[in-house]
Every structure is written in C-alpha cells, then in structure tokens.
Amino acid sequence: MRKAFRVMSSYELSCVLFLLLFVLTLLGTLYQVEHGLYQAQQKYFASFFLIHWFLGVLPIPLPGGYLVMGLTFVSLLLGGVIRPRKDWRRLGILLGHIGILMLLAGAFVGYHYAQSGSVTLYEGESASEFSSERDWEIGVRETGTAGPVTEYIIDGSDFQPLHGGRSGTFYFAAIPFELMLTGYDPAAPATQEVVLPVIHAAVLPKPTGTAQEVVLRADSEPARVDVEGKSYAIELRRGRWPLPFMIRLDKFTRELHPGTNQPKLFRSDVTKIEDGIEQPARISMNEPLRHNGYTLYQSSWGPAGAGPNDRLYSTLAVVRNPADKLPLWSCLVITLGLTVHLGQKLLRYLLAQRVKAEA
C-alpha cells in the first residue's frame, strides 16, 4: 500500500498524466475534423482504452480520457492534498489543488447526471419538454385515431448495444406486433457533414403474420406500418425530457449587421408558466433564464436563409446540471489559492529586502 501510495502521489506520474491529456486532446481534435465532435468525444474522451491508428496503418493502444482524468483526480488528491506537509506557507498551493479537484468532480457529475438538449419554438408555441442532446429513443404509436394517443417508448440504452449481428425483440401488450431491432449504427452518414444513428427493424405480427422490414433513421419521418387493419408510426428520435414548467415563445427578435446576413442580436421574449402562474422573461445570447435547477440559453434560430418577412423560430438550449455551480466555485477557490500563494511570496520578498536594506 505504501508503494502504491508513493506511485499514485508522485510528481512523475502527474507529469505522465498531463502529457497523456495533451496527446489525447491533440488526437481528438484532429479526429474531430473528419468524424465529428460526438465521435471524437466518445472515442478519445469518454473511453477507458482506445486504439489510435497512426497514419491509418499502425495501431497504437492508448488510455482513454475517462481513465486518464480519473487517475489525474486520484493523483492530485494524494499528491497535492494528502501527502504534502500542512503548514501556512503551503496554504495557497493547497487551496489551488482543492479548486482543481472541485473542477474535475464537477465535470464527472455533469457528464453522468446532467441533462442537456434543446427546444425549438415559433412565436405563439409552447413546450413542456425538451429534446435530449445525446440520448435516443424509439417511439411506437397508433395513427389515424382521434383524441389522446398512448405512445410506447424503447429507451436508447436497450437498443444501442444491438450493433453488428446482435438483435433484440421488444413487445408491448397493447400492440399487435413485436419489434425486432438489429444493426444499430450510431454514426450513419445523413449528409456530407452530419452523421446520425440508424437501426434496422422487423415488424413481427402476433402470433403469426408477414414480417415487414423498415429502416429507422434519426431526425427523419417515422416509418409507417399496417397491422391488423391499424396504422402505426415507428420513430427513432432524440430522447425527451419533461420540464417542470411550460415555456411559451411570445416574440423572437433578430437584428442583422447592416448589409449582411450576420446576426447582430437575437433574443426571445418568453413566458414561463408554472402552477397556473405566468411570468415573462427575456432570453438573449448573454442572458439565460435560470429556474428550478434548469438553465435556458439562446442557442440559435432559423430557418437558414430566411428573409426579412419569413416566419422565424427560436432554438433554446436547455441544461439541467446538478453541478452547474461547481466550475464557478472551483475558479474562486483557485483564484483565492493563487492570491494567497503569490501574496505570501511577495511578503517574504519584501521582508527579505527590508532585512537586506537594514543590514
């Protein structure tokens, strides 16, 4: 245990970990150019181990960013907080290390427990849910009926492992068919610049019947099937999260730089409706709406190439992060630590100069 403690708290290990973080950041940035941000994040930063193909021909095994960041946290805790002597002269350094640990802890909590996505509204429209940024689901519902419709959901964690030759069969008691899913691809080309998930589905009527093959593509029109004289829609889409309040877009304002199509300003005047109480608010690029643990940012607008008289929509980014305050607090602690450390250094220097002058 002593040897393990010395290794994990050593200065040499911290240097190696920082070097690995630099290498992963460099390789992930280069990989992003051709494969997109999401794929780069999953391969280089959300993994424990990975294989990097040097020049496309030489496989190089590397630890993933998740593992390196975890080891960095442990190394910093042991080597920067627990192992050093505790005296007032090291107070600033100790505070600085604690601030960095808080920053890493906030990143961990945010990665695992934050909900992030967006909601898009035209003027006069309302929403009480938002679409997830990285989670996917499959929705099955009957169409062509009047009144409320029950929708059945297959969560992304249930079908995302079904890649390659793997398959899984899903069924609901109230639906007269089973759904066999296979061939999940999280990064199928949608356009030259966009990749989106795709999965193959076979509709198997119960107890017997002719199977129907459909391909479900994210952010596309739902697949339509007819079973026992009824029509059903099957859709691969972004996961949806409920909001504890309703948001209504009252007015969207866009101002362009003169003679260009570049936005100078865009903002949304909204109304937050909760428990029957309406409260107006304004969301702009630098003024988010914060309420009940949720933060709504002005993200974008559209449609692209819209003219001065075209109807515009506003897209609001929605984030619910239990650790959203930790980055601010950690920066304050780091700043305090640096101030104390540099202040002590300055004080010792001034005292030494005074002693030297008196001598």
ABEGO torsion letter per residue (X at the ends): XAAAAAAAABAAAAAAAAAAAAAAAAAAAAAAAAAEAAAAAAAAAABABBBBBBGGABBBBBBBAAAAAAAAAAAAAAAAAAABBBBAAAAAAAAAAAAAAAAAAAAAAAAAABBBBBBBBBBGBBBABBBBAABBBBBBBBBGBBEBBBBBBBBAAAAAABBEABBBBBBBAABABBBBBBGBBABBBABAABBBBBBBBBBBBOABEBBBBBBBBBGBBBBBBBBGGBBBBBBBBBBBBBBABBBBBABBBBBBBBGBABBABBBBBBBBBBGGBBBBBBBBAABBBBBGGBBBBBABBOBBGBBAABBBBBBBBBBBBAAAAAAAAAAAAAAAAAAAAAAAAAAAAAAAAAAAAAX
